[in-house]
Amino acid sequence: MSQHGECRHLLDDLSLYLDGEASEALCAEIEQHLRDCDNCRVMVDTLGKTIYLYQHLPQPALPSAARERLYKRLDLTEFLEK
Ligand SMILES: [Zn+2]
């Protein structure tokens, strides 16, 4: 199985997807992958909720150290380096 490579590919596009900026084709590809991959489904669900809370709670933005910890926990450290 080459699922790991697919997951990494999905993670590359995930920020677009969660921002609602992914193309229709990309959304379909991501959603297809999420149907087949429990790991990514859980991860997207968690991350989506985190972003939702982050955007909607009347609180100061997460301090960067906390965000870094969160991203490390979610294994999304590549986003931190962009
Ligand atoms: Zn996956």
PDB file of the backbone (N, CA, C, O) and the ligand in Angstrom, with CONECT records:
HET     ZN  A 101       1
ATOM      1  N   MET A   1       0.834  -1.205   0.000  1.00  0.00           N
ATOM      2  CA  MET A   1       0.000   0.000   0.000  1.00  0.00           C
ATOM      3  C   MET A   1       0.867   1.253   0.000  1.00  0.00           C
ATOM      4  O   MET A   1       1.855   1.341   0.730  1.00  0.00           O
ATOM      5  N   SER A   2       0.494   2.191  -0.805  1.00  0.00           N
ATOM      6  CA  SER A   2       1.241   3.452  -0.836  1.00  0.00           C
ATOM      7  C   SER A   2       0.405   4.551  -0.200  1.00  0.00           C
ATOM      8  O   SER A   2       0.430   5.701  -0.640  1.00  0.00           O
ATOM      9  N   GLN A   3      -0.317   4.194   0.815  1.00  0.00           N
ATOM     10  CA  GLN A   3      -1.253   5.146   1.409  1.00  0.00           C
ATOM     11  C   GLN A   3      -0.541   6.326   2.050  1.00  0.00           C
ATOM     12  O   GLN A   3      -1.055   7.445   2.071  1.00  0.00           O
ATOM     13  N   HIS A   4       0.645   6.059   2.570  1.00  0.00           N
ATOM     14  CA  HIS A   4       1.365   7.134   3.237  1.00  0.00           C
ATOM     15  C   HIS A   4       1.619   8.295   2.285  1.00  0.00           C
ATOM     16  O   HIS A   4       1.406   9.454   2.640  1.00  0.00           O
ATOM     17  N   GLY A   5       2.072   7.982   1.083  1.00  0.00           N
ATOM     18  CA  GLY A   5       2.319   9.035   0.096  1.00  0.00           C
ATOM     19  C   GLY A   5       1.055   9.805  -0.209  1.00  0.00           C
ATOM     20  O   GLY A   5       1.083  11.031  -0.325  1.00  0.00           O
ATOM     21  N   GLU A   6      -0.037   9.108  -0.337  1.00  0.00           N
ATOM     22  CA  GLU A   6      -1.317   9.777  -0.599  1.00  0.00           C
ATOM     23  C   GLU A   6      -1.697  10.709   0.536  1.00  0.00           C
ATOM     24  O   GLU A   6      -2.199  11.810   0.307  1.00  0.00           O
ATOM     25  N   CYS A   7      -1.458  10.269   1.743  1.00  0.00           N
ATOM     26  CA  CYS A   7      -1.796  11.098   2.898  1.00  0.00           C
ATOM     27  C   CYS A   7      -0.971  12.381   2.882  1.00  0.00           C
ATOM     28  O   CYS A   7      -1.483  13.461   3.181  1.00  0.00           O
ATOM     29  N   ARG A   8       0.288  12.259   2.538  1.00  0.00           N
ATOM     30  CA  ARG A   8       1.130  13.454   2.504  1.00  0.00           C
ATOM     31  C   ARG A   8       0.637  14.417   1.430  1.00  0.00           C
ATOM     32  O   ARG A   8       0.617  15.631   1.631  1.00  0.00           O
ATOM     33  N   HIS A   9       0.248  13.871   0.306  1.00  0.00           N
ATOM     34  CA  HIS A   9      -0.289  14.681  -0.777  1.00  0.00           C
ATOM     35  C   HIS A   9      -1.542  15.421  -0.295  1.00  0.00           C
ATOM     36  O   HIS A   9      -1.731  16.605  -0.575  1.00  0.00           O
ATOM     37  N   LEU A  10      -2.375  14.707   0.424  1.00  0.00           N
ATOM     38  CA  LEU A  10      -3.594  15.314   0.932  1.00  0.00           C
ATOM     39  C   LEU A  10      -3.277  16.442   1.911  1.00  0.00           C
ATOM     40  O   LEU A  10      -3.895  17.507   1.880  1.00  0.00           O
ATOM     41  N   LEU A  11      -2.311  16.187   2.771  1.00  0.00           N
ATOM     42  CA  LEU A  11      -1.953  17.219   3.752  1.00  0.00           C
ATOM     43  C   LEU A  11      -1.466  18.489   3.076  1.00  0.00           C
ATOM     44  O   LEU A  11      -1.699  19.593   3.569  1.00  0.00           O
ATOM     45  N   ASP A  12      -0.790  18.331   1.948  1.00  0.00           N
ATOM     46  CA  ASP A  12      -0.308  19.511   1.226  1.00  0.00           C
ATOM     47  C   ASP A  12      -1.460  20.416   0.805  1.00  0.00           C
ATOM     48  O   ASP A  12      -1.322  21.639   0.780  1.00  0.00           O
ATOM     49  N   ASP A  13      -2.592  19.811   0.476  1.00  0.00           N
ATOM     50  CA  ASP A  13      -3.719  20.575  -0.055  1.00  0.00           C
ATOM     51  C   ASP A  13      -4.773  20.888   1.001  1.00  0.00           C
ATOM     52  O   ASP A  13      -5.763  21.571   0.735  1.00  0.00           O
ATOM     53  N   LEU A  14      -4.536  20.372   2.202  1.00  0.00           N
ATOM     54  CA  LEU A  14      -5.586  20.435   3.209  1.00  0.00           C
ATOM     55  C   LEU A  14      -5.920  21.852   3.650  1.00  0.00           C
ATOM     56  O   LEU A  14      -7.076  22.162   3.936  1.00  0.00           O
ATOM     57  N   SER A  15      -4.919  22.702   3.704  1.00  0.00           N
ATOM     58  CA  SER A  15      -5.192  24.069   4.164  1.00  0.00           C
ATOM     59  C   SER A  15      -6.128  24.780   3.185  1.00  0.00           C
ATOM     60  O   SER A  15      -7.015  25.529   3.594  1.00  0.00           O
ATOM     61  N   LEU A  16      -5.920  24.536   1.885  1.00  0.00           N
ATOM     62  CA  LEU A  16      -6.823  25.101   0.878  1.00  0.00           C
ATOM     63  C   LEU A  16      -8.241  24.574   1.076  1.00  0.00           C
ATOM     64  O   LEU A  16      -9.226  25.311   1.034  1.00  0.00           O
ATOM     65  N   TYR A  17      -8.293  23.270   1.293  1.00  0.00           N
ATOM     66  CA  TYR A  17      -9.592  22.627   1.462  1.00  0.00           C
ATOM     67  C   TYR A  17     -10.340  23.221   2.657  1.00  0.00           C
ATOM     68  O   TYR A  17     -11.521  23.556   2.564  1.00  0.00           O
ATOM     69  N   LEU A  18      -9.634  23.343   3.770  1.00  0.00           N
ATOM     70  CA  LEU A  18     -10.271  23.846   4.986  1.00  0.00           C
ATOM     71  C   LEU A  18     -10.621  25.323   4.875  1.00  0.00           C
ATOM     72  O   LEU A  18     -11.541  25.799   5.540  1.00  0.00           O
ATOM     73  N   ASP A  19      -9.898  26.038   4.046  1.00  0.00           N
ATOM     74  CA  ASP A  19     -10.216  27.453   3.811  1.00  0.00           C
ATOM     75  C   ASP A  19     -11.313  27.634   2.774  1.00  0.00           C
ATOM     76  O   ASP A  19     -11.745  28.756   2.509  1.00  0.00           O
ATOM     77  N   GLY A  20     -11.766  26.523   2.185  1.00  0.00           N
ATOM     78  CA  GLY A  20     -12.777  26.618   1.147  1.00  0.00           C
ATOM     79  C   GLY A  20     -12.231  27.156  -0.166  1.00  0.00           C
ATOM     80  O   GLY A  20     -12.989  27.667  -0.991  1.00  0.00           O
ATOM     81  N   GLU A  21     -10.928  27.047  -0.365  1.00  0.00           N
ATOM     82  CA  GLU A  21     -10.304  27.595  -1.568  1.00  0.00           C
ATOM     83  C   GLU A  21      -9.858  26.525  -2.550  1.00  0.00           C
ATOM     84  O   GLU A  21      -9.309  26.834  -3.608  1.00  0.00           O
ATOM     85  N   ALA A  22     -10.095  25.271  -2.201  1.00  0.00           N
ATOM     86  CA  ALA A  22      -9.701  24.204  -3.110  1.00  0.00           C
ATOM     87  C   ALA A  22     -10.663  24.157  -4.296  1.00  0.00           C
ATOM     88  O   ALA A  22     -11.849  24.458  -4.160  1.00  0.00           O
ATOM     89  N   SER A  23     -10.137  23.777  -5.453  1.00  0.00           N
ATOM     90  CA  SER A  23     -10.992  23.612  -6.626  1.00  0.00           C
ATOM     91  C   SER A  23     -11.949  22.443  -6.394  1.00  0.00           C
ATOM     92  O   SER A  23     -11.762  21.626  -5.492  1.00  0.00           O
ATOM     93  N   GLU A  24     -12.982  22.392  -7.241  1.00  0.00           N
ATOM     94  CA  GLU A  24     -13.949  21.311  -7.107  1.00  0.00           C
ATOM     95  C   GLU A  24     -13.288  19.945  -7.271  1.00  0.00           C
ATOM     96  O   GLU A  24     -13.592  19.001  -6.541  1.00  0.00           O
ATOM     97  N   ALA A  25     -12.379  19.857  -8.240  1.00  0.00           N
ATOM     98  CA  ALA A  25     -11.684  18.590  -8.477  1.00  0.00           C
ATOM     99  C   ALA A  25     -10.841  18.196  -7.270  1.00  0.00           C
ATOM    100  O   ALA A  25     -10.783  17.028  -6.885  1.00  0.00           O
ATOM    101  N   LEU A  26     -10.196  19.188  -6.689  1.00  0.00           N
ATOM    102  CA  LEU A  26      -9.356  18.907  -5.522  1.00  0.00           C
ATOM    103  C   LEU A  26     -10.211  18.492  -4.332  1.00  0.00           C
ATOM    104  O   LEU A  26      -9.854  17.562  -3.609  1.00  0.00           O
ATOM    105  N   CYS A  27     -11.325  19.165  -4.121  1.00  0.00           N
ATOM    106  CA  CYS A  27     -12.246  18.779  -3.047  1.00  0.00           C
ATOM    107  C   CYS A  27     -12.687  17.335  -3.223  1.00  0.00           C
ATOM    108  O   CYS A  27     -12.712  16.563  -2.265  1.00  0.00           O
ATOM    109  N   ALA A  28     -13.036  16.975  -4.458  1.00  0.00           N
ATOM    110  CA  ALA A  28     -13.500  15.618  -4.720  1.00  0.00           C
ATOM    111  C   ALA A  28     -12.402  14.612  -4.408  1.00  0.00           C
ATOM    112  O   ALA A  28     -12.655  13.554  -3.832  1.00  0.00           O
ATOM    113  N   GLU A  29     -11.187  14.957  -4.792  1.00  0.00           N
ATOM    114  CA  GLU A  29     -10.051  14.065  -4.539  1.00  0.00           C
ATOM    115  C   GLU A  29      -9.827  13.890  -3.044  1.00  0.00           C
ATOM    116  O   GLU A  29      -9.608  12.779  -2.561  1.00  0.00           O
ATOM    117  N   ILE A  30      -9.886  15.000  -2.321  1.00  0.00           N
ATOM    118  CA  ILE A  30      -9.677  14.955  -0.876  1.00  0.00           C
ATOM    119  C   ILE A  30     -10.798  14.173  -0.205  1.00  0.00           C
ATOM    120  O   ILE A  30     -10.548  13.346   0.672  1.00  0.00           O
ATOM    121  N   GLU A  31     -12.031  14.435  -0.621  1.00  0.00           N
ATOM    122  CA  GLU A  31     -13.156  13.738   0.010  1.00  0.00           C
ATOM    123  C   GLU A  31     -13.112  12.244  -0.287  1.00  0.00           C
ATOM    124  O   GLU A  31     -13.448  11.421   0.565  1.00  0.00           O
ATOM    125  N   GLN A  32     -12.695  11.904  -1.498  1.00  0.00           N
ATOM    126  CA  GLN A  32     -12.521  10.491  -1.848  1.00  0.00           C
ATOM    127  C   GLN A  32     -11.494   9.846  -0.921  1.00  0.00           C
ATOM    128  O   GLN A  32     -11.707   8.750  -0.402  1.00  0.00           O
ATOM    129  N   HIS A  33     -10.390  10.536  -0.725  1.00  0.00           N
ATOM    130  CA  HIS A  33      -9.354   9.992   0.154  1.00  0.00           C
ATOM    131  C   HIS A  33      -9.886   9.850   1.580  1.00  0.00           C
ATOM    132  O   HIS A  33      -9.604   8.861   2.257  1.00  0.00           O
ATOM    133  N   LEU A  34     -10.649  10.831   2.028  1.00  0.00           N
ATOM    134  CA  LEU A  34     -11.161  10.789   3.398  1.00  0.00           C
ATOM    135  C   LEU A  34     -12.128   9.630   3.601  1.00  0.00           C
ATOM    136  O   LEU A  34     -12.238   9.078   4.696  1.00  0.00           O
ATOM    137  N   ARG A  35     -12.832   9.267   2.520  1.00  0.00           N
ATOM    138  CA  ARG A  35     -13.716   8.108   2.640  1.00  0.00           C
ATOM    139  C   ARG A  35     -12.927   6.834   2.874  1.00  0.00           C
ATOM    140  O   ARG A  35     -13.396   5.912   3.542  1.00  0.00           O
ATOM    141  N   ASP A  36     -11.728   6.791   2.320  1.00  0.00           N
ATOM    142  CA  ASP A  36     -10.934   5.560   2.373  1.00  0.00           C
ATOM    143  C   ASP A  36      -9.937   5.522   3.521  1.00  0.00           C
ATOM    144  O   ASP A  36      -9.376   4.468   3.819  1.00  0.00           O
ATOM    145  N   CYS A  37      -9.713   6.642   4.157  1.00  0.00           N
ATOM    146  CA  CYS A  37      -8.594   6.726   5.095  1.00  0.00           C
ATOM    147  C   CYS A  37      -9.071   7.245   6.450  1.00  0.00           C
ATOM    148  O   CYS A  37      -9.345   8.434   6.610  1.00  0.00           O
ATOM    149  N   ASP A  38      -9.166   6.348   7.412  1.00  0.00           N
ATOM    150  CA  ASP A  38      -9.631   6.732   8.749  1.00  0.00           C
ATOM    151  C   ASP A  38      -8.718   7.767   9.392  1.00  0.00           C
ATOM    152  O   ASP A  38      -9.181   8.713  10.029  1.00  0.00           O
ATOM    153  N   ASN A  39      -7.420   7.575   9.217  1.00  0.00           N
ATOM    154  CA  ASN A  39      -6.467   8.490   9.851  1.00  0.00           C
ATOM    155  C   ASN A  39      -6.707   9.924   9.428  1.00  0.00           C
ATOM    156  O   ASN A  39      -6.775  10.829  10.261  1.00  0.00           O
ATOM    157  N   CYS A  40      -6.834  10.123   8.124  1.00  0.00           N
ATOM    158  CA  CYS A  40      -6.997  11.480   7.619  1.00  0.00           C
ATOM    159  C   CYS A  40      -8.366  12.027   7.999  1.00  0.00           C
ATOM    160  O   CYS A  40      -8.503  13.218   8.277  1.00  0.00           O
ATOM    161  N   ARG A  41      -9.369  11.171   8.013  1.00  0.00           N
ATOM    162  CA  ARG A  41     -10.710  11.644   8.369  1.00  0.00           C
ATOM    163  C   ARG A  41     -10.709  12.200   9.789  1.00  0.00           C
ATOM    164  O   ARG A  41     -11.238  13.282  10.044  1.00  0.00           O
ATOM    165  N   VAL A  42     -10.115  11.454  10.703  1.00  0.00           N
ATOM    166  CA  VAL A  42     -10.038  11.908  12.096  1.00  0.00           C
ATOM    167  C   VAL A  42      -9.228  13.198  12.183  1.00  0.00           C
ATOM    168  O   VAL A  42      -9.578  14.128  12.909  1.00  0.00           O
ATOM    169  N   MET A  43      -8.142  13.224  11.426  1.00  0.00           N
ATOM    170  CA  MET A  43      -7.257  14.390  11.470  1.00  0.00           C
ATOM    171  C   MET A  43      -7.968  15.635  10.936  1.00  0.00           C
ATOM    172  O   MET A  43      -7.887  16.706  11.536  1.00  0.00           O
ATOM    173  N   VAL A  44      -8.656  15.491   9.818  1.00  0.00           N
ATOM    174  CA  VAL A  44      -9.361  16.626   9.223  1.00  0.00           C
ATOM    175  C   VAL A  44     -10.495  17.087  10.138  1.00  0.00           C
ATOM    176  O   VAL A  44     -10.727  18.284  10.312  1.00  0.00           O
ATOM    177  N   ASP A  45     -11.183  16.126  10.707  1.00  0.00           N
ATOM    178  CA  ASP A  45     -12.270  16.457  11.616  1.00  0.00           C
ATOM    179  C   ASP A  45     -11.749  17.277  12.788  1.00  0.00           C
ATOM    180  O   ASP A  45     -12.319  18.310  13.138  1.00  0.00           O
ATOM    181  N   THR A  46     -10.668  16.809  13.385  1.00  0.00           N
ATOM    182  CA  THR A  46     -10.065  17.505  14.521  1.00  0.00           C
ATOM    183  C   THR A  46      -9.555  18.876  14.111  1.00  0.00           C
ATOM    184  O   THR A  46      -9.789  19.874  14.792  1.00  0.00           O
ATOM    185  N   LEU A  47      -8.860  18.903  12.997  1.00  0.00           N
ATOM    186  CA  LEU A  47      -8.274  20.160  12.536  1.00  0.00           C
ATOM    187  C   LEU A  47      -9.359  21.153  12.139  1.00  0.00           C
ATOM    188  O   LEU A  47      -9.252  22.345  12.426  1.00  0.00           O
ATOM    189  N   GLY A  48     -10.397  20.662  11.483  1.00  0.00           N
ATOM    190  CA  GLY A  48     -11.501  21.528  11.082  1.00  0.00           C
ATOM    191  C   GLY A  48     -12.162  22.156  12.285  1.00  0.00           C
ATOM    192  O   GLY A  48     -12.478  23.346  12.274  1.00  0.00           O
ATOM    193  N   LYS A  49     -12.375  21.366  13.329  1.00  0.00           N
ATOM    194  CA  LYS A  49     -12.972  21.907  14.554  1.00  0.00           C
ATOM    195  C   LYS A  49     -12.046  22.928  15.195  1.00  0.00           C
ATOM    196  O   LYS A  49     -12.484  23.972  15.679  1.00  0.00           O
ATOM    197  N   THR A  50     -10.765  22.608  15.190  1.00  0.00           N
ATOM    198  CA  THR A  50      -9.788  23.519  15.777  1.00  0.00           C
ATOM    199  C   THR A  50      -9.820  24.855  15.057  1.00  0.00           C
ATOM    200  O   THR A  50      -9.824  25.910  15.692  1.00  0.00           O
ATOM    201  N   ILE A  51      -9.843  24.811  13.730  1.00  0.00           N
ATOM    202  CA  ILE A  51      -9.851  26.043  12.945  1.00  0.00           C
ATOM    203  C   ILE A  51     -11.159  26.792  13.162  1.00  0.00           C
ATOM    204  O   ILE A  51     -11.169  28.018  13.278  1.00  0.00           O
ATOM    205  N   TYR A  52     -12.248  26.060  13.216  1.00  0.00           N
ATOM    206  CA  TYR A  52     -13.540  26.691  13.456  1.00  0.00           C
ATOM    207  C   TYR A  52     -13.515  27.454  14.783  1.00  0.00           C
ATOM    208  O   TYR A  52     -13.914  28.616  14.854  1.00  0.00           O
ATOM    209  N   LEU A  53     -13.044  26.784  15.818  1.00  0.00           N
ATOM    210  CA  LEU A  53     -12.982  27.422  17.132  1.00  0.00           C
ATOM    211  C   LEU A  53     -12.043  28.616  17.097  1.00  0.00           C
ATOM    212  O   LEU A  53     -12.324  29.675  17.659  1.00  0.00           O
ATOM    213  N   TYR A  54     -10.937  28.417  16.432  1.00  0.00           N
ATOM    214  CA  TYR A  54      -9.927  29.461  16.320  1.00  0.00           C
ATOM    215  C   TYR A  54     -10.518  30.698  15.660  1.00  0.00           C
ATOM    216  O   TYR A  54     -10.206  31.824  16.047  1.00  0.00           O
ATOM    217  N   GLN A  55     -11.370  30.488  14.665  1.00  0.00           N
ATOM    218  CA  GLN A  55     -11.929  31.617  13.923  1.00  0.00           C
ATOM    219  C   GLN A  55     -13.130  32.238  14.624  1.00  0.00           C
ATOM    220  O   GLN A  55     -13.419  33.417  14.420  1.00  0.00           O
ATOM    221  N   HIS A  56     -13.831  31.469  15.443  1.00  0.00           N
ATOM    222  CA  HIS A  56     -15.103  31.948  15.962  1.00  0.00           C
ATOM    223  C   HIS A  56     -15.113  32.304  17.437  1.00  0.00           C
ATOM    224  O   HIS A  56     -15.982  33.050  17.888  1.00  0.00           O
ATOM    225  N   LEU A  57     -14.173  31.789  18.184  1.00  0.00           N
ATOM    226  CA  LEU A  57     -14.163  32.140  19.602  1.00  0.00           C
ATOM    227  C   LEU A  57     -13.607  33.540  19.786  1.00  0.00           C
ATOM    228  O   LEU A  57     -12.621  33.910  19.148  1.00  0.00           O
ATOM    229  N   PRO A  58     -14.234  34.318  20.654  1.00  0.00           N
ATOM    230  CA  PRO A  58     -13.747  35.681  20.890  1.00  0.00           C
ATOM    231  C   PRO A  58     -12.553  35.679  21.824  1.00  0.00           C
ATOM    232  O   PRO A  58     -12.598  36.234  22.922  1.00  0.00           O
ATOM    233  N   GLN A  59     -11.494  35.048  21.371  1.00  0.00           N
ATOM    234  CA  GLN A  59     -10.284  34.961  22.174  1.00  0.00           C
ATOM    235  C   GLN A  59      -9.114  35.420  21.334  1.00  0.00           C
ATOM    236  O   GLN A  59      -9.175  35.416  20.104  1.00  0.00           O
ATOM    237  N   PRO A  60      -8.059  35.812  22.001  1.00  0.00           N
ATOM    238  CA  PRO A  60      -6.861  36.166  21.225  1.00  0.00           C
ATOM    239  C   PRO A  60      -6.360  34.961  20.435  1.00  0.00           C
ATOM    240  O   PRO A  60      -6.603  33.819  20.823  1.00  0.00           O
ATOM    241  N   ALA A  61      -5.680  35.206  19.357  1.00  0.00           N
ATOM    242  CA  ALA A  61      -5.131  34.124  18.550  1.00  0.00           C
ATOM    243  C   ALA A  61      -4.249  33.230  19.414  1.00  0.00           C
ATOM    244  O   ALA A  61      -3.641  33.674  20.388  1.00  0.00           O
ATOM    245  N   LEU A  62      -4.200  31.978  19.032  1.00  0.00           N
ATOM    246  CA  LEU A  62      -3.305  31.068  19.728  1.00  0.00           C
ATOM    247  C   LEU A  62      -1.886  31.631  19.696  1.00  0.00           C
ATOM    248  O   LEU A  62      -1.391  32.039  18.646  1.00  0.00           O
ATOM    249  N   PRO A  63      -1.249  31.646  20.847  1.00  0.00           N
ATOM    250  CA  PRO A  63       0.173  32.010  20.820  1.00  0.00           C
ATOM    251  C   PRO A  63       0.931  31.025  19.928  1.00  0.00           C
ATOM    252  O   PRO A  63       0.561  29.856  19.827  1.00  0.00           O
ATOM    253  N   SER A  64       1.973  31.500  19.298  1.00  0.00           N
ATOM    254  CA  SER A  64       2.611  30.653  18.312  1.00  0.00           C
ATOM    255  C   SER A  64       3.189  29.382  18.926  1.00  0.00           C
ATOM    256  O   SER A  64       3.238  28.347  18.260  1.00  0.00           O
ATOM    257  N   ALA A  65       3.623  29.438  20.164  1.00  0.00           N
ATOM    258  CA  ALA A  65       4.160  28.231  20.792  1.00  0.00           C
ATOM    259  C   ALA A  65       3.070  27.178  20.923  1.00  0.00           C
ATOM    260  O   ALA A  65       3.304  25.991  20.694  1.00  0.00           O
ATOM    261  N   ALA A  66       1.863  27.633  21.297  1.00  0.00           N
ATOM    262  CA  ALA A  66       0.757  26.701  21.420  1.00  0.00           C
ATOM    263  C   ALA A  66       0.377  26.142  20.062  1.00  0.00           C
ATOM    264  O   ALA A  66       0.071  24.956  19.934  1.00  0.00           O
ATOM    265  N   ARG A  67       0.398  27.008  19.033  1.00  0.00           N
ATOM    266  CA  ARG A  67       0.056  26.546  17.693  1.00  0.00           C
ATOM    267  C   ARG A  67       1.079  25.520  17.213  1.00  0.00           C
ATOM    268  O   ARG A  67       0.735  24.521  16.582  1.00  0.00           O
ATOM    269  N   GLU A  68       2.323  25.788  17.525  1.00  0.00           N
ATOM    270  CA  GLU A  68       3.377  24.860  17.130  1.00  0.00           C
ATOM    271  C   GLU A  68       3.173  23.499  17.793  1.00  0.00           C
ATOM    272  O   GLU A  68       3.337  22.453  17.164  1.00  0.00           O
ATOM    273  N   ARG A  69       2.813  23.536  19.071  1.00  0.00           N
ATOM    274  CA  ARG A  69       2.581  22.292  19.800  1.00  0.00           C
ATOM    275  C   ARG A  69       1.404  21.546  19.170  1.00  0.00           C
ATOM    276  O   ARG A  69       1.451  20.333  18.968  1.00  0.00           O
ATOM    277  N   LEU A  70       0.356  22.301  18.869  1.00  0.00           N
ATOM    278  CA  LEU A  70      -0.830  21.703  18.265  1.00  0.00           C
ATOM    279  C   LEU A  70      -0.485  21.054  16.929  1.00  0.00           C
ATOM    280  O   LEU A  70      -0.885  19.922  16.659  1.00  0.00           O
ATOM    281  N   TYR A  71       0.251  21.769  16.106  1.00  0.00           N
ATOM    282  CA  TYR A  71       0.607  21.247  14.788  1.00  0.00           C
ATOM    283  C   TYR A  71       1.496  20.024  14.911  1.00  0.00           C
ATOM    284  O   TYR A  71       1.392  19.085  14.121  1.00  0.00           O
ATOM    285  N   LYS A  72       2.370  20.042  15.907  1.00  0.00           N
ATOM    286  CA  LYS A  72       3.224  18.869  16.099  1.00  0.00           C
ATOM    287  C   LYS A  72       2.384  17.681  16.522  1.00  0.00           C
ATOM    288  O   LYS A  72       2.606  16.553  16.081  1.00  0.00           O
ATOM    289  N   ARG A  73       1.422  17.952  17.378  1.00  0.00           N
ATOM    290  CA  ARG A  73       0.547  16.882  17.836  1.00  0.00           C
ATOM    291  C   ARG A  73      -0.236  16.301  16.667  1.00  0.00           C
ATOM    292  O   ARG A  73      -0.460  15.093  16.592  1.00  0.00           O
ATOM    293  N   LEU A  74      -0.645  17.173  15.763  1.00  0.00           N
ATOM    294  CA  LEU A  74      -1.410  16.744  14.591  1.00  0.00           C
ATOM    295  C   LEU A  74      -0.505  16.268  13.466  1.00  0.00           C
ATOM    296  O   LEU A  74      -0.979  15.872  12.401  1.00  0.00           O
ATOM    297  N   ASP A  75       0.815  16.311  13.712  1.00  0.00           N
ATOM    298  CA  ASP A  75       1.774  15.889  12.696  1.00  0.00           C
ATOM    299  C   ASP A  75       1.652  16.753  11.441  1.00  0.00           C
ATOM    300  O   ASP A  75       1.694  16.245  10.321  1.00  0.00           O
ATOM    301  N   LEU A  76       1.503  18.047  11.642  1.00  0.00           N
ATOM    302  CA  LEU A  76       1.360  18.972  10.518  1.00  0.00           C
ATOM    303  C   LEU A  76       2.500  19.986  10.508  1.00  0.00           C
ATOM    304  O   LEU A  76       2.340  21.120  10.057  1.00  0.00           O
ATOM    305  N   THR A  77       3.638  19.559  11.006  1.00  0.00           N
ATOM    306  CA  THR A  77       4.733  20.521  11.162  1.00  0.00           C
ATOM    307  C   THR A  77       5.163  21.127   9.841  1.00  0.00           C
ATOM    308  O   THR A  77       5.788  22.188   9.814  1.00  0.00           O
ATOM    309  N   GLU A  78       4.825  20.444   8.720  1.00  0.00           N
ATOM    310  CA  GLU A  78       5.256  21.055   7.458  1.00  0.00           C
ATOM    311  C   GLU A  78       4.560  22.396   7.227  1.00  0.00           C
ATOM    312  O   GLU A  78       5.109  23.265   6.550  1.00  0.00           O
ATOM    313  N   PHE A  79       3.365  22.572   7.776  1.00  0.00           N
ATOM    314  CA  PHE A  79       2.682  23.846   7.619  1.00  0.00           C
ATOM    315  C   PHE A  79       3.416  24.974   8.339  1.00  0.00           C
ATOM    316  O   PHE A  79       3.349  26.134   7.934  1.00  0.00           O
ATOM    317  N   LEU A  80       4.116  24.614   9.409  1.00  0.00           N
ATOM    318  CA  LEU A  80       4.799  25.638  10.170  1.00  0.00           C
ATOM    319  C   LEU A  80       5.976  26.219   9.401  1.00  0.00           C
ATOM    320  O   LEU A  80       6.401  27.344   9.664  1.00  0.00           O
ATOM    321  N   GLU A  81       6.488  25.469   8.473  1.00  0.00           N
ATOM    322  CA  GLU A  81       7.715  25.897   7.808  1.00  0.00           C
ATOM    323  C   GLU A  81       7.442  26.718   6.561  1.00  0.00           C
ATOM    324  O   GLU A  81       8.367  27.238   5.937  1.00  0.00           O
ATOM    325  N   LYS A  82       6.164  26.834   6.195  1.00  0.00           N
ATOM    326  CA  LYS A  82       5.848  27.592   4.976  1.00  0.00           C
ATOM    327  C   LYS A  82       5.883  29.079   5.249  1.00  0.00           C
ATOM    328  O   LYS A  82       5.643  29.879   4.344  1.00  0.00           O
TER     329      LYS A  82
HETATM  330 ZN    ZN A 101      -4.885   9.415   4.461  1.00  0.00          ZN2+
END
